[in-house]
């Protein structure tokens, strides 16, 4: 079952998306998670555990990108899985690198950033970038 989890660190929201986002109700779940982040300056969708995305989910990402742009919120995607990356290549999304993520996290309170790094990027995830 698809899930969405939100971590707020300072003015950044990291939204973890897990599962298959191929049904309309999961696109709406994602919409609700992102649009609830009105106080964020940056919204990052962590797509590490998203295994598939359908047309409705892809369309929702486009809508959310516009929503963020209209509110001067930076909207980034992070670490899409191979099947999701294949779908994303047809649309212009900003995909954050691990280095960019680390830089963004370094600009927030270090105690919160350290806890977030440890929870969001376990050593087994980081090893794929080394």
C-alpha positions as CSV (number, residue, x, y, z in Angstrom):
1,X,0.0,0.0,0.0
2,X,1.4,3.4,-0.9
3,X,2.4,5.7,2.0
4,X,3.5,9.2,2.5
5,X,5.6,10.4,5.5
6,X,6.6,14.0,6.1
7,X,9.6,15.3,8.0
8,X,9.9,19.0,8.6
9,X,13.3,20.4,9.3
10,X,13.4,24.2,9.6
11,X,11.9,25.6,6.5
12,X,12.4,22.3,4.5
13,X,9.9,19.5,4.2
14,X,11.0,16.1,3.1
15,X,8.2,13.9,2.0
16,X,9.0,10.2,1.7
17,X,6.8,8.4,-0.9
18,X,6.8,4.6,-0.7
19,X,5.0,2.0,-2.8
20,X,3.2,2.2,-6.1
21,X,1.6,5.5,-7.0
22,X,-0.7,4.3,-9.8
23,X,-4.2,5.1,-8.5
24,X,-6.0,8.4,-8.2
25,X,-6.4,8.2,-4.5
26,X,-2.6,7.9,-4.0
27,X,-2.1,11.0,-6.2
28,X,-4.5,12.9,-3.9
29,X,-2.7,11.7,-0.8
30,X,0.5,13.1,-2.3
31,X,-1.2,16.3,-3.2
32,X,-2.5,16.7,0.4
33,X,0.9,16.1,1.9
34,X,2.7,18.6,-0.4
35,X,0.0,21.4,-0.2
36,X,0.0,21.2,3.6
37,X,3.6,22.5,3.5
38,X,2.7,26.1,3.1
39,X,5.4,27.3,5.6
40,X,8.2,25.5,3.8
41,X,10.7,27.2,1.6
42,X,11.8,23.9,0.1
43,X,9.8,20.7,-0.5
44,X,11.7,17.6,-1.4
45,X,9.9,14.4,-2.5
46,X,12.1,11.4,-1.6
47,X,11.2,8.8,-4.2
48,X,13.7,6.2,-3.1
49,X,10.9,3.7,-2.1
50,X,8.4,4.7,-4.8
51,X,8.4,1.6,-7.1
52,X,6.0,2.8,-9.8
53,X,4.1,5.9,-10.8
54,X,1.1,6.1,-13.2
55,X,-0.1,8.9,-15.4
56,X,-2.3,10.3,-12.6
57,X,0.7,10.4,-10.2
58,X,2.9,12.0,-12.9
59,X,0.2,14.6,-13.7
60,X,-0.1,15.3,-10.0
61,X,3.7,16.0,-9.8
62,X,3.3,18.5,-12.5
63,X,0.5,20.2,-10.7
64,X,2.5,20.2,-7.4
65,X,5.5,21.7,-9.2
66,X,3.3,24.6,-10.4
67,X,1.7,24.9,-7.0
68,X,5.2,25.3,-5.4
69,X,6.4,27.7,-8.1
70,X,3.4,29.9,-7.5
71,X,4.3,30.1,-3.8
72,X,8.0,30.6,-4.2
73,X,8.7,27.2,-2.8
74,X,11.6,25.2,-4.3
75,X,10.2,21.8,-5.4
76,X,12.7,19.0,-5.8
77,X,12.6,15.3,-6.4
78,X,15.2,13.0,-4.8
79,X,16.5,9.6,-5.7
80,X,13.8,8.2,-8.0
81,X,13.9,4.5,-8.5
82,X,14.7,3.3,-12.0
83,X,11.0,2.7,-13.1
84,X,10.0,6.1,-11.8
85,X,13.0,7.8,-13.4
86,X,11.9,6.3,-16.7
87,X,8.5,8.0,-16.4
88,X,10.0,11.3,-15.2
89,X,12.3,11.7,-18.2
90,X,9.4,12.9,-20.2
91,X,8.7,15.9,-17.9
92,X,11.1,18.6,-16.7
93,X,11.6,18.1,-13.0
94,X,14.5,19.2,-10.8
95,X,16.1,16.1,-9.4
96,X,18.3,16.8,-6.4
97,X,21.6,15.0,-6.1
98,X,22.9,13.6,-2.9
99,X,25.4,16.4,-2.7
100,X,22.6,19.0,-3.1
101,X,20.6,17.3,-0.4
102,X,23.5,17.3,2.0
103,X,24.1,21.0,1.2
104,X,20.5,21.9,1.8
105,X,20.5,20.0,5.1
106,X,23.7,21.7,6.2
107,X,21.9,25.0,6.1
108,X,19.3,24.0,8.7
109,X,19.8,23.6,12.4
110,X,22.6,21.0,12.7
111,X,20.9,18.9,15.5
112,X,17.8,18.5,13.4
113,X,19.8,18.0,10.2
114,X,21.9,15.2,11.8
115,X,18.8,13.4,13.0
116,X,17.2,13.8,9.6
117,X,20.2,12.6,7.8
118,X,20.4,9.5,10.0
119,X,16.7,8.7,9.5
120,X,16.4,9.6,5.8
121,X,19.7,8.4,4.5
122,X,20.8,5.2,6.3
123,X,24.2,3.9,5.5
124,X,22.9,1.3,3.0
125,X,21.3,4.1,0.9
126,X,24.5,6.2,1.0
127,X,26.7,3.4,-0.1
128,X,25.1,3.4,-3.5
129,X,26.5,6.9,-4.1
130,X,30.1,6.1,-3.0
